[in-house]
Structures are given as structure tokens and as C-alpha cells.
Amino acid sequence: MIRQAVLAILAAMIGFAATPAGARVRIDITQANVEPMPIAVPDFMGGDSDMTGLGRDITGVIMADLDRSGLFSVIDQRAYVEKLSSVDVRPRFADWRIINAQVLVAGEVRQTPDGRIEVATRVWDVYSNEQLGAVSFKTPADNWRRAAHKVADFVYKSLTGEEGYFDTRIVYVYETGPKEKRTKRLMIMDQDGANPVLLTDGLNYQALTPRFSPTQQQITYMALFDNKPGQVYLFNIETGEQEQLGTFRGMTFAPRFTPDGTRVLMSMERAGNSDVFQMELATRRLTRLTDNPGIDVSPTMSPDGRRIAFTSDRGGAEQIYVMNSDGSGQKRITFGDGRYQTPVWSPRGDLIAFTRLYQGRFYIGVIRPDGSGERLLTESYLDEGPTWAPNGRVLMFFREASPGSGPSLWSVDLTGRNLRRVRTPGDSSDPAWSPPLP
Amino acid sequence: MNVNFSMKMIGAVGLMALAAACSSTKSTGPDVAATDNSNTGVSSIVAGSQEDLEQNVGHRVFFGYDQYSLTPQAQATLQRQADFLKQHSNVRVVVSGNCDERGTREYNLALGARRAEAARAYLVSMGIDSSRVTAVSYGKERPIDPRSTEEAWSLNRNATTTISAVGA
């Protein structure tokens, strides 16, 4: 059995310095053109050689997180003038201003008497000579990567006012073998690609379209078998146990948890036609939400639980529709050329991400739930299946850059400018972003 | 959908025009025709076997881009499949619906289900007991041609009939 226990991290604010007054250095990530903020991240200090090495590793993870966000430009460590001696000593701000840093992240790693590590961090505004925030995390030493992601989340929040998304995981479909006989297994990894672990064996089924529960260490996905209709499953990440979500004659697919985690929305096929249903997990009670001769697929609920977006081809080509959560008031919201599929409601509620097919190209885009403000963020031979970072500022999706190239994972921010490939051990598709880890 | 056949074909043409560069302009794939029966007597093909179905009947029918309506060629192939199933009344089959790679995974699972059901319903309408024919969808997950070309896509848009059981 695969165990993916999430180790606890204790956070504490650390004292020192007055809370900043006056204008703070700040990144407005709602701006379309954000100039990356120059930030200095010297290696986190350690008391002995073990801690010094760990400090260097932690710093590497923090720098990579901040750099990938596109909001920060991490200044080369070789340019740094001051060598910090303790996280509790005020830095010489002039030494950091001279290398054009706006912000300094200073940190220290210590061994605690009970054998764990404590990672203490201070974020400094180099121009106002003020501390923007300070935090300390305690965790078992082998959990150091998560501590590093927590620090990066803290820096992100200190400077943007928004929750970070670095201490999160991605579940996705790991693909091997020839295209005609592909093995598709679920893999889970940290948001930055570290610690990939296979969750399913893929011996007699292909695992597709995994999605995280917003409230538990649980995934729902579709298992595609030979010679019988594919079915939706629940997978417990902590225990490795899985169960089929009801037994139906027709195929069940395109599952997605509701934001409160109590239900799964999905499509069910009967006599060739697919409609949207909802299953209450506690009672396994199934409710039909659409009843239309067109294909209704890919349901996704708004974070307030009041509305559901889905794809339907009832009007001819596939378009996105929005309805009330009881299935009433179905209304088309996309009217552009081509086809719109895989709507995914942002955890902030303000946007719906989608896949658009138009003139032989695939796009990832976003649109407001009322159908206004459509923006396309990416384009390639095949871009498909967006998933939101929990703060609703970044999307991950999968791409086949050219005909015949294998699928890989990519992320893009809402400006569309910060497009990055996500590191995976091989061909990968259908990413799903976890909620923040506990 | 209870749309009659000619209506669906008109819809198909309209969608083709909209899809333009999106897909093949061919509305039908190269349906596999029954081979010359003169070889049957000397071959080692077992009557009523999957090989018999593939070689002498045709186990695949093909669809246009984002379509699930049966072309005349597809109907002819299914008619032969129905005859085959009548001749071999102990055979059960699975009809799998498949799609090309030019759509999303989830939508293609739904589209594949429609293609499988279109073929299954046709066999049943030709007098085959519905309990002998199971429809499943593989979406775009089981292409028969791995290439990313118009020709491959037209082959991958299919409903494939496979013998799943022989006997009472």
C-alpha cells in the first residue's frame, strides 16, 4: 500500500522588530504587467555542517519556488556583499540596496532538542529598513522540503497579500508505453516536481482525470477498463484504499468534488447519452442535474456552491453552460468560434478556466462566469485540462507541443506571460492541483 | 438523440464547415469491406471467430470529425455484422467507441459512448438481441493508428466490434 502521509509542520511567529509603518513594498499580482521584484535569498544559516548543508538545500527550494512564480527575480548569490551571521541581527541594508535588492529573505536552520529542525525566517524591506514579517517552522528533518515551501509561501504572502501555493501537491496521469497500448497510472508529486510516487499499478485499467478533494487527502478519478464501461473511483492517498463510486450499467466519468468535499459531480452515460449527476458521498444518493439529448459533461461547481458550469454540445458544437446547483436555469456563456470544453471554476470564484479548440489549435483560457472577459492564455497543438492553484492565480495544464510529441505538464499565470514546464519523470497529463496541505 | 439520419448528415456538413482546418474534410473513413470469399474455403480462419469477423465481415465502422452518425458504408458493415451474429448465435460482442486525439479526454469519452451506441443500436435494429451486444467507450485513449495525421485521425474515429464470449 502506498502511504503518502502528510507530516505536520508547526508554525510560529517570531519576535523582533516593530511591525512596519508606512508604505510597504508590495507586488500587485492583479496587474497585467508585473515587473519581477528583485529579491535576495542568501543561504539559510546553520550552526554546524549538517545544518549548513540543510540550509543550503532549503534555500535552493525557496529560490526555485519564488523564481517559478514569475513575480520575483532572485539575485545571484555571488553578487551578495554582506555575509549574515544570525537571523536575529539586523542586516546592513545598504549592502543589499547596492545590489539592487528590494527584499531580503534571511533564514536560519537549527536542530531542536527533540531532534527536529526549526527553520526561522525574516523578510526584510531593504529600502524602508523594515521587517515585513517573521516566521518559524518546526518539522522532522526529512520533511525539510515542505518547510522550504512553507517559507516560500510566507514570502509570497508577505509581498502579495495572497496565499501562496508552494506547499501543495499535484496528482496526474503518468503515461508509458506505445500510443496504441498506453499504460496510464496515477502519480503524485510535490508542486515543484519533487517526490514523485505512483499511486496505481495500471495493470488492468487506465487511470484518467484525477481530482483532489478540497477537504481530505482523497482523489476521485475514472478507471477505464477493457470491455466494460469505465467507472468513477475514490482513492484515499493516506491508506491507498480505493472504492468504486456506485455501480452503474453505463459509464461514469468526468468526476469532480464539490468545494465542500461532500459530493462528487460527474457525468453518467445511459444508452449513449451523457448527463450531469451529483452523488452525495455520505449516503451515496445520486441526483440527476441535467436531462438533455445533447452531451453534458465536465461539471464544476463554483466555490460558493451555488452554480455549476459544464460542457454541452446541445447547441451543435461544444460550449460552456452555467446552471444553478439544482440543475435549474441552464444558460450558455460561451459564444466564440470553435469548441469550448473542460470548464474549471476558480477557487476564487471570479473566473472559469477552459480548453478551447479552434482551427486545429488548442488553447487554455479564462472567462468570467457571466460569459464576459474571455482571455486566451496559451496555445499549442494540444493544450488541455486546466487545474487551478489553490489561490486562483496560476493554472496548470497538459500540452503536446507538436503532433506526436508526448504530453507534459505546464503552468501559466493569469497574465499568460509566465509559462513554465513542470518537471515530471516522463510523459504526463491531466494534472490536478491539491488544496493547501494541512 | 432521436434525430433522423438525413438531419444528422446535414448537421455533419454544417459542423464540417465550421470546423474547417480543425479536422479532416473527409466525412467518412475508409470502411473495411468484406474480403473476397473465394479464399475462405482454403484459409485456416475459424468460422465465427474474431479473425473471421475481421477478415470476412469487417469489425470497424468509421465516423466523421465530432460525428456519431452512421455513414452508408458503416451501415453496410453493420448489416454484415448482424448477419454474422445471426449465423453464430452463441457469440457475444463488445462494441467500443473511439475518437481521434483532437478533442479533450472527457468530451471524447462521451462522444465515444455515442459512437458505440450508434453501432450497437443498429445491430439491435437488425434483429440482434440487445443482451448480446455491449457498448463501451474508450474515448481517445485507444487509438489504432498512433500517428498524428488526418489519415490516422479518420481511422481512430471508429466503433470496433470485438467478440467477448462464445457459448451459451
Interface residues (C-beta under 8 A of the other chain):
Chain A: P178 K179 E180 R182 K184 Q206 L208 T209 M222 L224 N227 K228 P229 G230 G250 M251 F253 A254 S267 E269 A271 G272 N273 S274 P293 G294 I295 V297 S298 T311 D313 G316 A317 E318 D337 G338 R339 Q341 T342 T355 L357 Y358 Q359 G360 Y381 L382 E384 G385 P403 G404 S429 D430
Chain B: M1 N2 G11 G14 L15 L18 A19 A20 A21 C22 S23 D66 Y68 V94 S96 E101 R102 G103 T104 R105 E106 Y107 L109 A110 L111 A113 R114 A116 E117 A118 R120 A121 T134 A135 V136 S137 Y138 G139 E141 R142 P143 I144 D145 P146 R147 S148 T149 T162 S164
